[in-house]
């Protein structure tokens, strides 16, 4: 349980916020009257009061709102909470959507102190249920929503330049939504290492989707560098999925052996490379999509490594079934 110690707002972007002590929050905007609201995932920004206090002990001498935060709360370490966690304050329900942010232009605090805590310690949320929040109100932590979040990334020079429609990305997103996943971002990037590596790191570290699927850039062309970019962002390997996709696709066409896609882990996010055609995407999903719910629950820490069945109404994989049969 935490306590709200500041409610801050500003009428224009790029300016420090002031503690006004009270605010109305709506799902349509966020904090009413604040310039950073809108129909997006970063409607409300939050900071832990002890993080500000520790920064001030270094000589920062900043007031609440100086970092652009809307809510300052004592008694809650926001950066210890996973994305998807829900926060309740009276009738207001917030859902954490992002941890930290990229700092593209250093603020006056950074210029003076050599660092700024908002990119590292700040979190962002969207409003699920509206109402009023005032200084002194209690804020409680509720369980994260059920279901899985996913991001889709298409790699294509021609798609990025507008010369080709992103058919495989659309098919991939539609299939995931049909399976019950919530698509939090759908990106179209040029081929190459840096654009994809940068976005994979941002997504995994800040938005923390359970799953990222890429399509395109897995072949032999000199510009097909999706596997290299994915490996550059990876913390651990999960080769079985990529191996299974190739094995399954080999039963359809021998050209499947030419796919160089990889599957890896960063934090609690699974990243899988898929080929660039709609047909190949569908065939790949047929292979591994039924097994994913159990894998993602294990990655979240919500299930053991050796579940007998796959959740969310999916049948157990043949490997899991065989494992059960071998047990005494």
N, C-alpha and C positions, 0 to 999 in steps of 0.2 A: 504494500500500500504506500502510495506517495502523496505529497501535498503540493498543490499548485502555488508557487510563490511569485509568479509574474505572468501576465497575459500581455503580449507585446504586438504592436502593429505599426505599419508605416504606409503612407498614402502613395509612395512612389518606390519603384525598384531601385536598388543601388544606394539606398539610404538606411541609416541605422533605425531600428524600431524603438518605440517608446513603450514603457510599461503603463498601460491604461487601466489595468486591474480587472477588466471585465471584457468578455467578448461573446458574440453569437456565432455559432458554427453551423454551416449548412452543407449537405452533400453536394449541392450544386456549385459551391464556391470554396468552402473552407471557412476561414475566419473572415466574417463580413467586414468590409472596409480595408482589408489588407491587400496590398498590391500584388502579393505573390500567390493569391488564390486563383482559382480557375478550374476548368474541367480537365484535370490531370492528376497524376499520382502523387505530386508533391504539394498538396494543398496546405498542409500544416507542418511546420518545423518545430522540433523539440530538442531541448538540451537539459542534461542533468545539472542541478544546482551545484553539486559538489565539484563537477568538472570546471565550472566557472570560478568557484572559490579557489580551487587549486591553481588555476591560471592566474588569478589575481595575486596569489601569494608569491608569484614570480615577478610581480611588479607591474602587471598589466593595468590594473585599476580601471576595469571596464564595468559598465552598468548593464543590467538586464536588457536584452534587446540589441546590444552592440554587435552581436554576431549574426543578426538577422533572424533570430529564433522567435517563434510565436509563443511557445509555452516553455517556462522554466519550472521544473518539478524537482523537489527534494525527496530523497528516499527511493529513487528508481535509477538504476544504471541502464539506460536505454540501449547502449551498445552491446549489452549482454543478451538482449532479446533478439530472437530470429525474426526476419521479415515474415509478415503474416500474423504476428501477435496482435491481439486486439486489446485496446485500452478503453476503460469506461470511466467517465467523470460525470456524475449525475445522469442525465438522459443522453449525453453525447457519447458515441462510440467511434473510436478511431481505429484504423488498421495500419500498422507499420508497413510501408512500401519500399523504403530504401534506407540503407545505412551509409552515412557519410556522403560526400560528393566530391567531384573534381573542382579544384580551384584554378580557374582560368586567368583570373587577374587578382593579384595580391592586394588585399584591402589595407587600410591605414594601420589596423592592428598588426597585420603581418609585417608591414614595413617597420613598425616600431619595435616589435617583439621577436621578429624572425620566425614566427609561427602563428597559426590561427587554429583554434580547436574545433571550429565548426566542420571543416572537411573530415576530421577524424572522429569526433565525438557526437556530432549532430545526427539526428535521424529525421525521417519524413513520414508523413501519414496522410491518408485520405479520410474524409468523414463518411461514415456509414449511416449514422443516425445523428440528427442535429439537436441543438439545444444551446444552453448558456453555460459558460465556464467563468468562474471568478476566483481571484486570489483567495486562498484558504480552502478551496474545494479539495476533496480527496479523489485520487486517481488510482484505480485498481487495474491489475493485469489479468486478462482473460486468455483462454486458450486460443491458439491460432485456428483459422478456418480450416475445415476439412477439404480435401481435394488437393490437386497439384497445380503449380504454376509452370508455364513453359514459355520459352522464347524461340522464335524462328528466324534464321538468318539465311538469306540467299546470297550466294557469291557469283557475280556475273558482271564482267566489264560491259557487255552489251546491254544487260538489264539496267545497270547503274546509269548508263548514258541515255537510256530511253529508247534504245534500238530494238529491244526485245521485252515482251511482257513476262512478268514473274509468275509463270503458270505453276511451276513446281512448289514455290513458296506458298502460294494460295492453296494448292492441294494439300500440302503438309499441314498448314494451319487449320484447314477445314476438318481434316481427319483427326487431329488432336482435339479440337473442340467437340467433335462428335463423340470422342472417347471420354469426355468430361474434363479435359484440361482447360485451364484459363490462360489464354495467350496474353502475356503482359507487354511484350514488345515483338514487332515484326520488322526486321531490318533488311534493306537491300544494299549490299556493299560491293565495291569493285574487287576483282581478284587481287591476290597478293597477301603478304604476311601481316604487315603493320595494321591495316584497318580492322581485320578480323581479330587479331591478337588483342588490340586495344579494347574492342567491344566485348570480347569474351571476359576479359579481366574485370571490366566495369560491371557487366551484368552479374557475374558470379560474386564479386566482392560487395557490391552495393545493393542490387535488387534481389539477389539470391533465389532465382527460379530453381525449381527442382530439376528441370530438364531444359537443355538447349539443343535443338536440332539444326544442323546446317544442311544446305543443299547446294551442290555445285562445287567445282574446283577440285575434284578428287581424281582426275585422270592424269594423262601423261603430258599434256600440254605444258610448255614452260611457264605459263601463267597459272596453272592449277596448283596452288600452294596452300589450299585449305588444311591438309594434314599437318604441314609444317607450322602454320599459324596456330593450330589447335594444340599441338605438342608444346609450342612456346608458352602457352597459357596454362598448361596442365600442371597439376601437383602429383597426381597418381595416374597410373594406367588402368584401363578396364577393357583389355583387348578382346574378351570373349564376345562382346556384342558385335564388333566389327568383323570378327572371324565368322560369326554365325550368319551375318548378312551376306558375306561373300559365299559361304557354303550354300546357303539357300538360293542365292541368285545363280550359282553355278548349275543348279538343276534346271534353270530356265534358259541360260545362255552362257557359253564358255567365255564370252567377253567379260563376265563378272570378275574374272581373275585380274583384270586390268584396273579395277577400282583400288585406290590407295587410301580410302577413308579409315579414320581411327576413331576410337572411343576412349574417353578419358574422364577424370574427375578433377574438379577444382573446388575446394571447400566441400559444401554439401550439394553441389550441382553436377549432374551427369551431362556430358557433352558428347554427341554422336554425329559423325559426318555421314551424310547420305549423298548419293549421286545427284545429277542435275536434271534428270528427266522426270516427268510426272509418273510414267509407268514404273521407273526404277524406284522412285520414292514410295509408291504404293506397295510394291513387292517387298521392299525393305521393312516397311511398317508391319506388313503381314507376318514377318519373321519374328520381330522382337517386341512389338507393342504390347502383346498380352502378358509378357513377363515383367514389364516395367514397374507396375504398382508395387510389387514386393520389393524390387530393387530400390525404389525411391523411398519406401518406408524404412528400409535398413539404413539408407544414407541419411535420413532425417534422425535416426535413432529411435524410431517408433516401432521397430520390429526386429526380431532376431535374424541372424544370417541364414538359418535353415528352416524357414517357414514351410509347412506342408502344403499350403494352398496359397494362391495369389489372391489378394483382396480386390475389392471393387468389382466383384462379380466375374473376374477372369478365372479361367481354368489354370491349374498348376502346369508348369512346363514339364516336358518329358524328363528333363534332368532331375527335377524335384521329385517327380513320381518315382523314378528309379531309385533315388536316394532313400525314400521312405520304404520301398520294398526291400532294400538291403539291410535296414535296421533290424536288430533282433526283437 
